[in-house]
Amino acid sequence: MSEEINRDMERAEEYEQTTTRVSALGQNKFELSTGLIIAARYADKLRRVALVAFSKIAPKEVIIRDVSELNKQLYAKIVEEMKLGKLDVIRISVDAEYDDQNKKLIFSNLRILRYITEEQCAEKYKDVVSENEKLKEEISELKKKLEDILSLLK
């Protein structure tokens, strides 16, 4: 576990230098975002982003402990509720605030966005598109019949 934490700290410092996925919302409050990731990597990425955001105001042990609790909740939501696969592309955003008195991170407004490929989208709505085409043809035929009826009436 210690080796994993050291690796996360090194990556967190690297993230801080390159691209942070953190937006300040107020004093000790940030919006954390994983950016686009595969679902299997959400826990590592969220822990690293939190370490970048809170490393100067909260003890590392507190950050790791509280993000670990959040990751358990996320697992239930991602795997059991949303039934996402390990390779599905997602983005997780969450508001996080450090409560200095209770020495804990408070998470709110959790958002998980799933991204699908154009092929997946086309497959999902194939039936709707084909039904739409049939309805267009029926409307076209009805218009033609109405025009024929109108021409007979004149």
C-alpha positions as a printed NumPy array, in Angstrom:
array([[  0.   ,   0.   ,   0.   ],
       [  2.819,   2.39 ,   0.825],
       [  4.385,   1.879,  -2.623],
       [  1.01 ,   2.667,  -4.227],
       [  0.673,   5.871,  -2.176],
       [  4.191,   6.977,  -3.134],
       [  3.404,   6.348,  -6.794],
       [  0.176,   8.332,  -6.447],
       [  2.031,  11.217,  -4.805],
       [  4.561,  11.293,  -7.651],
       [  1.781,  11.253, -10.24 ],
       [ -0.155,  13.902,  -8.295],
       [  2.874,  16.206,  -8.39 ],
       [  3.191,  15.509, -12.108],
       [ -0.51 ,  16.358, -12.629],
       [ -0.086,  19.565, -10.683],
       [  2.691,  20.615, -13.054],
       [  0.951,  19.545, -16.264],
       [ -2.851,  19.596, -16.141],
       [ -4.887,  19.944, -13.02 ],
       [ -8.447,  18.683, -13.032],
       [ -9.456,  20.877, -10.137],
       [-11.574,  24.024, -10.018],
       [-11.745,  26.147,  -6.87 ],
       [-15.303,  26.677,  -5.612],
       [-14.461,  28.505,  -2.389],
       [-12.236,  28.282,   0.636],
       [-11.178,  24.636,   1.046],
       [-13.797,  23.619,  -1.564],
       [-12.977,  22.285,  -5.025],
       [-14.622,  20.571,  -7.945],
       [-12.605,  17.435,  -8.711],
       [-12.751,  15.898, -12.189],
       [-11.076,  12.776, -13.487],
       [-11.198,  13.84 , -17.114],
       [-11.926,  11.09 , -19.64 ],
       [-10.815,   7.726, -18.297],
       [-11.722,   4.063, -18.626],
       [-13.979,   2.93 , -15.802],
       [-11.349,   0.529, -14.425],
       [ -9.022,   3.463, -13.564],
       [-11.45 ,   5.745, -11.721],
       [-10.143,   5.021,  -8.201],
       [ -6.48 ,   5.832,  -8.94 ],
       [ -7.332,   8.931, -10.941],
       [ -9.75 ,  10.34 ,  -8.364],
       [ -7.258,   9.745,  -5.545],
       [ -4.53 ,  11.553,  -7.485],
       [ -6.753,  14.494,  -8.346],
       [ -7.782,  14.819,  -4.686],
       [ -4.149,  14.686,  -3.6  ],
       [ -3.355,  17.55 ,  -5.986],
       [ -6.292,  19.631,  -4.767],
       [ -5.96 ,  19.122,  -1.029],
       [ -2.268,  18.335,  -0.465],
       [ -1.545,  21.822,   0.89 ],
       [ -4.526,  22.021,   3.262],
       [ -5.278,  18.479,   4.461],
       [ -3.135,  15.592,   5.746],
       [ -2.444,  12.947,   3.1  ],
       [ -3.829,  10.208,   5.36 ],
       [ -7.174,  12.032,   5.579],
       [ -7.327,  12.539,   1.814],
       [ -6.549,   8.892,   1.094],
       [ -8.99 ,   7.641,   3.755],
       [-11.913,   9.774,   2.599],
       [-11.348,   9.28 ,  -1.133],
       [-11.154,   5.569,  -0.456],
       [-14.643,   5.729,   1.11 ],
       [-15.909,   7.68 ,  -1.892],
       [-14.382,   5.095,  -4.226],
       [-16.366,   2.342,  -2.48 ],
       [-19.586,   4.278,  -3.138],
       [-18.511,   4.881,  -6.721],
       [-17.852,   1.177,  -7.245],
       [-21.418,   0.377,  -6.197],
       [-22.795,   3.043,  -8.506],
       [-20.56 ,   2.329, -11.53 ],
       [-20.56 ,  -1.472, -11.429],
       [-23.817,  -2.432,  -9.739],
       [-26.184,   0.431, -10.637],
       [-24.937,   1.656, -14.011],
       [-23.549,  -1.776, -15.041],
       [-20.549,  -0.247, -16.821],
       [-17.733,  -2.378, -18.177],
       [-14.087,  -1.878, -17.255],
       [-13.273,  -0.332, -20.63 ],
       [-16.247,   2.053, -20.809],
       [-15.151,   5.678, -21.04 ],
       [-16.402,   7.898, -18.223],
       [-15.783,  11.232, -16.52 ],
       [-16.369,  11.652, -12.803],
       [-16.88 ,  15.076, -11.261],
       [-17.53 ,  15.727,  -7.6  ],
       [-17.507,  18.744,  -5.304],
       [-15.21 ,  18.225,  -2.32 ],
       [-14.732,  20.343,   0.751],
       [-12.231,  19.928,   3.571],
       [-13.827,  20.274,   7.016],
       [-10.911,  21.436,   9.175],
       [-12.75 ,  20.918,  12.479],
       [-13.712,  17.301,  11.826],
       [-10.587,  16.563,   9.766],
       [-12.488,  15.024,   6.867],
       [-13.374,  15.581,   3.236],
       [-17.037,  16.078,   2.456],
       [-18.172,  15.089,  -1.037],
       [-21.317,  16.339,  -2.767],
       [-22.863,  16.723,  -6.213],
       [-21.377,  13.515,  -7.639],
       [-21.684,  13.239, -11.42 ],
       [-20.724,  10.281, -13.605],
       [-20.879,  10.806, -17.355],
       [-20.625,   7.823, -19.675],
       [-19.373,   8.322, -23.202],
       [-20.368,   5.973, -25.99 ],
       [-19.029,   5.552, -29.505],
       [-20.922,   6.616, -32.597],
       [-21.388,   2.934, -33.458],
       [-22.909,   2.178, -30.034],
       [-25.219,   5.146, -30.403],
       [-26.286,   4.11 , -33.918],
       [-26.933,   0.537, -32.742],
       [-29.009,   1.702, -29.798],
       [-31.235,   3.912, -31.941],
       [-31.32 ,   1.75 , -35.096],
       [-34.964,   0.763, -34.473],
       [-36.015,   4.372, -33.91 ],
       [-34.286,   5.489, -37.113],
       [-35.893,   2.715, -39.172],
       [-39.344,   3.479, -37.733],
       [-38.783,   7.149, -38.525],
       [-37.969,   6.254, -42.146],
       [-41.153,   4.163, -42.424],
       [-43.211,   7.046, -41.034],
       [-41.625,   9.447, -43.537],
       [-42.607,   7.116, -46.377],
       [-46.183,   6.849, -45.049],
       [-46.437,  10.64 , -44.757],
       [-45.119,  11.01 , -48.288],
       [-47.707,   8.527, -49.601],
       [-50.506,  10.295, -47.702],
       [-49.426,  13.663, -49.141],
       [-49.52 ,  12.202, -52.639],
       [-53.019,  10.79 , -52.06 ],
       [-54.204,  14.151, -50.689],
       [-52.803,  15.942, -53.73 ],
       [-54.571,  13.465, -56.008],
       [-57.866,  13.993, -54.144],
       [-57.449,  17.78 , -54.281],
       [-56.741,  17.663, -58.012],
       [-59.915,  15.567, -58.574],
       [-61.996,  18.054, -56.579],
       [-60.856,  21.044, -58.681]])
